[in-house]
Structure formats: structure tokens, C-alpha cells
């Protein structure tokens, strides 16, 4: 029989067990006296798109997955969860296998798996028009050994953590479709379906796009003896992973956020001229840095200089046959494959589409209507976690969202604003985005890692201010830590120095990440005991050894 305390708990459904879903489940467990959490994961593994999955006849349209060779573009110091540091002896930039293994270790450390229903597909999430505005979650098992039986459950709150990288977005060009008068007859494929390079050796390939996926793909193909044409509508700032001997993302400190934005853009542009090889004329950006999402790739300038990657303008016409003509006049007669690295539509098929767009015309251009990138104003008992395009890694930002949402849900923070105030703030945010960024679908949900997390930290009460650090650690140590938070890289671990659910290892981890050798051997920066895959092999995909 349930106790009175159990009846008073809020039931929370977490949809998805990737980077955002794991953080959501963990933060709910931090308030387990007030919350009963249930995680739903369609696959038999956790980690979302960071778990490499092959495209096969049995699984022709899998959930989005990294390429086999993908390496994350955020340094380990800035991509970790705030209370589970990445081991100090791991690489600065992690291969996808290490990222997936980190999720395994995180789930093991906080005992998250018992709260996740693996191989369970959510087919509908529907708001009940009762006095509490609860949600009906319909799901069924996808295990081959079990029949499909729909299960209906009621939850007080839903956290959508399923991601939006699954419904591929395609451009439109003359000759692209087989029913066009003179169609292109080569292979066309979205990068969603690309996995490994061997099948495209010695091919003429066009890669459409200039984001991280496009450039990574172009470089990888060119290294495998393919001739690559990198096609883009507009140029972009392409930066290396390292700048002046430091990881690139370490340069964006809280101190630099104090500099007027336009002045900081000029400084960054000057640094590019000094430290980065000149951009090819077809890659030159039209606006200053940070007006669009910066593309990270160290090898592209070298591949362009050797001619194995040839930057060209947007496609003008495709066909007949394998002929492709570009807007700069370039014509290639024998293009074997065209890859579209053109992003994804924001789509949540288990929900009514008006929930994420508020019924506004935003479905085709990825314009969402969520307060603070999380809450739909008309549906305050639901939140989207990870529905943003970060200048940085998704993990620490999603975690901060979850910390805020969970503490708000249990009444430990101020209630959410009114619908009217939410709408007003969303309008202001969208106006700012339109002013700052290029007009592109990917920029409609753009966020800056440090400034956004700081804004949430102030609401949560975990912002590492000078006064709070001195109070917690004393004048000398508190001052040293404060200087690190201002002039050093904004590590997520800094948000565990003070405030609710502060972490005892945060101080040592901050100094360890800062390169203080006396802390590099801290127990908080050592690799935990390996995950035991023998207990339940169905829940794991072993990472490849590095």
C-alpha cells in the first residue's frame, strides 16, 4: 500500500535517455522525496546520438548517430556534467566512443538505469484537461519477444529530452527529383545516414553545407582519396580546435563577456587573421564572428590548400546524369554522390505540433515558442530539455535546465512567470536572435553557453559569486577561486562550488582542470571503476579502445 508521502510525490516522465535525459533523471532523483521519475528510452542503450549505430537493412532509418570517426568539438573541461568530472588523463577532445562511455559511467555512478525503461517507445503524449493539467503518456515495448501492447500512464509533469536531430531537412534544387525533366542520376544522401568513409573511396563527392557535420564529412572523404566539392550558400568562420596553445573554447571566459559584444567580435576577427589560415574566397564570411554558428575543424584549410576539398558556391542545377552546376560557374560532370548536411526539422511527433510552436507559423523554419528555451507558455507542466543550438556542448546546458526545472517543480524556486510575461520574453529573445545571427533555421534556438548557464545559475542559487566563494572557502581560497571563474574557462563544475546540491569534489576538480598539478591526482579526476557489462549486455555497447 502506498504511503501518504508517496501519494504526494509528483510523477515525472522523462522521454529519452541521451545527454539531456540522463541529466533530467539524475536531477529528479536529487529531489526523490518529492518526485517519482520514470525514464523512457526506445533503444536498448543510453547516450542518444553519441552511441554509434550502423545503418543496415534491418535498421535502414536509425536514430541519429555520430559518424564512426566523430570527435567532439568541445573540450572535456567544458562538456562534463557539473558533479561528475571527466578523468584528467582522458583526451582534451573526446572521440565519440569515449563520450558514450562517459555516459555509461555517469549512469552507473548515480544509479540511473533502474529508473529507465529501455526498449520502450512513447507513441503519444497528450495533455489531460483535468484540474491539474496532467499528461497521458502512451507507450509500448519494442522488444522482439513481446507483443505490442499499449500502456497508458498519467504523469504530473513531462520532460521532453528526445532531441530534434532525427527528421532530416533537405534543400531544393532543379534536377534533384527523379521526375524532373533532366534529373540527377547519382546518389543523394542526407548526412543523417552517413556512417563511415570506405564506401566512397575514389569518388567525386559534393557536400552541401558548411556546419560542423559538413566540414567533418568533407575532410574525412578527402583523406580517403575522394575529390570533394564543398558547396555553401554563404561563408562561415571556420576555427581550429586549438588557438595559441589552448583549447579554443577556453578563450570565451566570463571576463570576455564583460567586453562590449561588437568590440569582442572585432578582437576575435583580428585573432583569426593572426592565427588562422586565410579563408578561401567561397568560404569567406560576410559578417563578423559570432554572427553565425562557428564551424570547428583544424584540417579544412590544409585540405583546401591541397585541392582535395574545393569550396564552391550553392548548387544552381543538377543533371542531366551526374552533372552538377554551381552558382559560381563551376561545373562538374561526374559527381558520384551528393551529401546534404543541411540540418534537421524541429519535430516531436508524439506531441500535438502546436505545443512547441504555440500554433504559430514556425514548423518549417524551426521557430519554437518556449520560454527560456524550455517551457511552452500554455503548457507549464511540460518542458523541453536540450531544445537549443549551443555555442558549446549540450550536456552542461541541459543539466542546468534540469536543475532549474526540477527545483521549480518542487517549489524550491519562485513560480514560473505568467503566460503574458513568458510571451513577452520570448518575443524579446527572438528579436535579439534575428538581430545578432544570420537568418537561418539553425539560429532560431541559438544560445551562448556561459551567459545562458549563468542566468539559470542565478535563479537556482548556485552562481559562484565573489561573496559566496569567500564565505564558503575563506578569503584567500575564495578569492583564488573567484579569479578562476572570471579569467579561466567557465567549467560547468564551477556551478557546484556553492548553492543547492553543491559537490564536495568541485573545488579540487576546478583546480585540476585549471592545470594545477597538485590537484591533477585528485580522486575526483580519476576514471571510476569500469562499467560491468557482464551483468546486462543488452544495456551497453562497448566503446572501442583508444
Secondary structure, DSSP 4 states (H G I P E B T S, - for coil): ---HHHHHSEEEEEE--SHHHHHHHHHHHTTTTTEEEEEE-SSSSSSGGGS-----STTTTPSP---TT-B-SS-HHHHSBTTBPPPTTS-SS-BHHHHHHHHHHHHHHTT-GGGEETTEEEEEEEE--STT--EEEEEEE--TTS----EEEEESEEEE-S-S-SEE-----BT-STTSTT-B-SEEEEGGG---SGGGTT-EEEEE--SHHHHHHHHHHHTTT-EEEEEESS---EE-SEETTEEGGGG--HHHHHS-HHHHHHHHHHHHHHHSPPPPTTT--SS-TTSSPPEE-SSHHHHHHTTSEEEEE-EEEE-SBT-EEETTS-EES---EEEE---EE---TTS-THHHHTTSS-TTTT----BTTTB-TT-TTEEESS-SEEES-HHHHHHHHHHHHHHHHTTSSPPPPPHHHHHHHHHHHHHHHHHHS-S-GGGTTEEEHHHHHHHHHHHHT----HHHHHHHH-HHHHHHHHHHHHHS---GGGGGSSSTT--TTHHHHHHHHTT-HHHHT-GGGSPPPPP-TTS-GGG--PPPP-
